[in-house]
Amino acid sequence: MLDINKIRADFPILTQKVNGKPLVYFDNGATSQKPQVVIDAISKYYQEINANIHRGVHTLSQLATDAYETSRGKIQSHINAKFAHEVLFTSGTTHGINLVTNGFAAILKPGDEILVSALEHHSNIVPWQMLCEKTGAVLRVIPMNQEGELIMAEYDALLSNKTKIVTVNHISNALGTVNPIKYMIDKAHEVGAAILIDGAQAVPHLKPNVQELDCDFYVFSGHKICGPTGTGILYGKEAWLNKLPPYQGGGEMIKEVSFEKTTYAELPHKFEAGTPNIAGGIALGTAIDYMNEVGFDNIQQQEKELLHYGTKRLLEIEGLKIFGTAKEKTSVISFNIEGIHPYDIGTIIDKLGIAVRTGHHCAQPIMTFFNIPGTIRASFAFYNTKEEIDLMVAAVKKAQLMLS
Ligand SMILES: *Cc1c(COP(=O)(O)O)cnc(C)c1O
């Protein structure tokens, strides 16, 4: 069991007051808070070893390079990638997906098909649409049901030898649905298609095993797993990363440059042009160490209780409807109250210290599916408590009274 008070003491921001009230932070789906060890890792880098990496022969440059590459190794073992060079540092999920779509521009032909799911975040829709415009490939959508679950029979029917790549999130940011990605990966491979998993909402709750999953690409952001903003990871199978052309040209990603011809560096440097977010990459490794110390079993246990308790308490409120009722679901509750705009609730409860997300959560097609302007989304992390849920429920009830 988690010692919740000890865990909370690791996060300095959680003792803050907001609008004169104790902060209740339920916007973890947008970004998580950072423990002191991660904050310290960033300042320690700048105070003690700041230098550019992979370049200088001087001591600081070597220390910085070692710290950065050690962090890559931590992430490799965390996700169980076969090689460290299959783990690319990015600025986040969005960057990782764009790197892959850019590479596929060199592969796709007119009439090829890309399957995307109805549950995606805009950053896993728009780059694929741009890719279709560039190549003449066709985007097809895997539909979902009223519970917010993807319909596997429809997925099976959409797959064909025209399918070149499938892209789907592991867990939906808007509804919390956990998708059957192992099934989807195996099915995609049966027709010879590649598959990308957007793990942005999964890595805060579980430890993905990319070799066991056998996915071709797995992307996530650092800032949703207690790490710094502007950091992220693209895992890609070696064969795919060798096949795809580089994304950005510049320093670090080359072997030799002349005005006649440039040859590219080996993986992972081929995809890591320019000076990266060195402090961030190092601190991301610290964040992953921290999460593992807390333990993913403990994290899941705590979040499961919060989901169960939060669902029960919120449903006490008259006229409240939860969107996303999948059997497999993570600690996200998206809801609306009859006759009240989500934004109005969000604004009032913010005054009471409760931070939730309101709006379309960068997933407008989901809102269109349910025919709503948006939802109020409470997303819980392992450092949240039932007492905080009680505060939110009281605040929502108060807002409901004021608005009706
Ligand atoms: C947050 C999120 C993204 C985008 O991540 P960035 O860190 O903004 O690049 C993509 N997909 C899902 C499912 C997300 O939750």
The ligand as a MOL file (V3000), in Angstrom:
LIG
                    3D

  0  0  0     0  0            999 V3000
M  V30 BEGIN CTAB
M  V30 COUNTS 15 15 0 0 0
M  V30 BEGIN ATOM
M  V30 1 C -1.3670 14.6210 -24.3920 0
M  V30 2 C -1.6280 13.6980 -25.4970 0
M  V30 3 C -1.0410 13.8720 -26.7450 0
M  V30 4 C -0.1660 15.0490 -27.0700 0
M  V30 5 O 0.9460 15.1120 -26.2390 0
M  V30 6 P 1.9080 16.3890 -26.2600 0
M  V30 7 O 2.6990 16.2190 -25.0150 0
M  V30 8 O 1.0230 17.6030 -26.2380 0
M  V30 9 O 2.7140 16.3020 -27.5030 0
M  V30 10 C -1.3110 12.9450 -27.7200 0
M  V30 11 N -2.1140 11.8980 -27.4930 0
M  V30 12 C -2.7020 11.6880 -26.3020 0
M  V30 13 C -3.5600 10.4810 -26.1000 0
M  V30 14 C -2.4860 12.5940 -25.2770 0
M  V30 15 O -3.0780 12.3970 -24.0980 0
M  V30 END ATOM
M  V30 BEGIN BOND
M  V30 1 1 1 2
M  V30 2 1 2 3
M  V30 3 2 2 14
M  V30 4 1 3 4
M  V30 5 2 3 10
M  V30 6 1 4 5
M  V30 7 1 5 6
M  V30 8 2 6 7
M  V30 9 1 6 8
M  V30 10 1 6 9
M  V30 11 1 10 11
M  V30 12 2 11 12
M  V30 13 1 12 13
M  V30 14 1 12 14
M  V30 15 1 14 15
M  V30 END BOND
M  V30 END CTAB
M  END
